[in-house]
Amino acid sequence: MAAKKVIAICQSGGEFVTNKDGSLSYNGGEAYAIDVDQQTQLSDFKLEVAEMFNCSIDTMSIKYFLPDNKKTLITISKDKDLKRMVKFLGESVTVDIFIMTEEAVPRNQSIMPASRSSRTTVSEAVVPAVAPVDAVVDMTHAIDKVDMDMANYTHSDNAPVISNDDKHQKAAQQWENTITGVDQRFNSFNEFREALHKYSIAHGFAYKYKKNDSHRVTVKCKSQGCPWRIYASRLSTTQLICIKKMHTTHTCEGAIVKAGYRATRGWVGTIIKEKLKVSPNYKPKDIADDIKREYGIQLNYSQAWRAKEIAREQLQGSYKEAYSQLPFFCEKIKETNPGSFATFETKEDSSFHRLFISFHAAISGFQQGCRPLLFLDSTPLNSKYQGMLLTATAADGDDGVFPVAFAVVDAETDDNWSWFLLELKSAVSTAQPITFVADFQKGLKKSLAEIFDNGYHSYCLRYLTEKLNKDLKGQFSHEARRFMINDFYAAAYASRLETFQRCTENIKGISPEAYNWVIQSEPDHWSNAFFGGARYSHMASNFGQLFYNWVSEANDLPITQMVDVLRGKMMELIYKRRVDSGQWITKLTPSKEEKLQKDTSTARSLQVLLSHGSTFEVRGESIDIVDIDHWDCSCKDWQLSGLPCCHAIAVFEWIGRNPYDYCSRYFTVESYRLTYAESIHPVPNVDRPVKIESTQVGMIVTPPPTKRPPGRPKMKQAGSIETIKRQLQCSKCKGLGHNKKTCKDF
């Protein structure tokens, strides 16, 4: 005999309305039909439904009405429930199925997602077995705000403790009747445990399990000698759970509460989840205050912080599952953004090692319109599994930040930087030499020389100053160090050899040791007087402040969501700058046009004398030599900035030439528009992997072994930092590191 089939009319997006007779009707939304029989697996059914309505399986709840009963919704949470539905339908060939998610919640249903094990919602709220229909409806409304997604009761040494000082008004009002007594029925043991958990909080006592398995549950008051206990087991020939025995009297008088009743962090997480969704900056202190006021539970800061982490993971998805989605995620990036680079590596134990991302629009924009100049830097991630973000950013024609590539790595190591640079070279492959502004430590000095052998490595002046301060710490007074750092910066920006020498001699006057440090730090990698590459006046690697701000907003998200947030930010940035540049009518970008006009005004006060051929002498506060054929001026500003200096502009006006013809092409509006010509496209289904054809499908990716340490995370400051801190100096002996009270010489 052929298996019976029914047509499931799946509906979502509407809302339930309670009629006058207490029955429920479903209005609005959209519907699809699916064939269902006794062999249909719930997982397959959910997957098909999720694809139809474009929703997440994890937040999906499936319900239906029994024939001739429009007052009670039945939940389908396992394969047996689906088979039982087909059996219950009798001769019916169709059944209305209601799909409920966090995004589309019935009006008479809690907006909190259902329990993973029972998928319970308020439509199935705990009611007495003998309660009339009207009472059922009234109670459903009474507990409409109760969250039914509660973790099973557990005992944890690090769990929050309930205070007996408050009246627990909110808990008492909502939960005092979740357990009503003998013959009360539940759809599952999990539903019973959730109701018991709330009941104990409302009545202020703790309990422990004597028996707790798939057939029966016996619970007693945790206080020694207290007679309160409850016994529940499966109702014969059904799947329902029924309370068989209950002793309702307590003799402990709440003493157990003072002794330290425990509530799980997961429970607190479910309580605060909805508020966290509305207020992402919900502070742990405010969480603790709200929980104490509303539920009588005393949390310390650490407990509230961990509860917030649990709630955040419930909202954003599992950090662990995000790593397992990386193969799918990388494939989708390359599928939706052809020409992009998205690759990852794992360690031998399949744990995450590193991920490299570079979108085609970023690669094309860098190659077509940006200067061959890249800034390499890193910033720590505040995620559950920590890690570092390595970045390569460029400067567009208006000196705006243009992210080219980034990588998430488990740690900032020489090997990870080398791997990042190899992937970067594959992505931005160009025969043109690239100038890198980066730290000279962390293995970058060696890796850049080997991988980009025709490039230039400019030592980041910020990191270099930090090292100078660190190496010579404790040897100079505050004033001496301030003068030394100022002279060091002047030496770096000096374009002429004599200026560089004068600045270093000033350092030598303060300390010969500091002078030797400066000379041995390879000035050809950081001083304008010696550097061979083109930095366009950019001296520090932390140029990408805008990108770091994006990272700080998203770095506590699961890895795939964090990357997608960055992708979305880049997509919006490209679109906005493309639209803005469409309104520009000048030949150069706004900031460069402003500089050119300013230098043009200065040039009018200069005197020009012809030397010979294309060489001119320009007199003002100084005498400078300009060679227009070689785009060269003795002041070096033309070569360093890419725009004609005031001396060159004076020559152009004297001989009747156009200064715009002598500007770097990278500063033209045309090049700027080429930078933002390509678009970054959305990557759908970031939080919902599907089966894909790929050699990486079978690859397993697990989280890295490192986890975030306890306490407030230390965030790296991406901007400029204070490099000179005042030291103690004795007013008696003039020595450093102590004051006159602790001086031993007097």
Order of alpha helices (4+ residues) and beta strands (2+ residues): beta-beta-alpha-beta-beta-alpha-beta-alpha-beta-alpha-beta-alpha-beta-beta-beta-beta-alpha-alpha-alpha-beta-alpha-alpha-alpha-beta-beta-alpha-beta-beta-beta-alpha-beta-alpha-beta-alpha-alpha-alpha-alpha-alpha-alpha-alpha-beta-beta-beta-beta-alpha-alpha-alpha
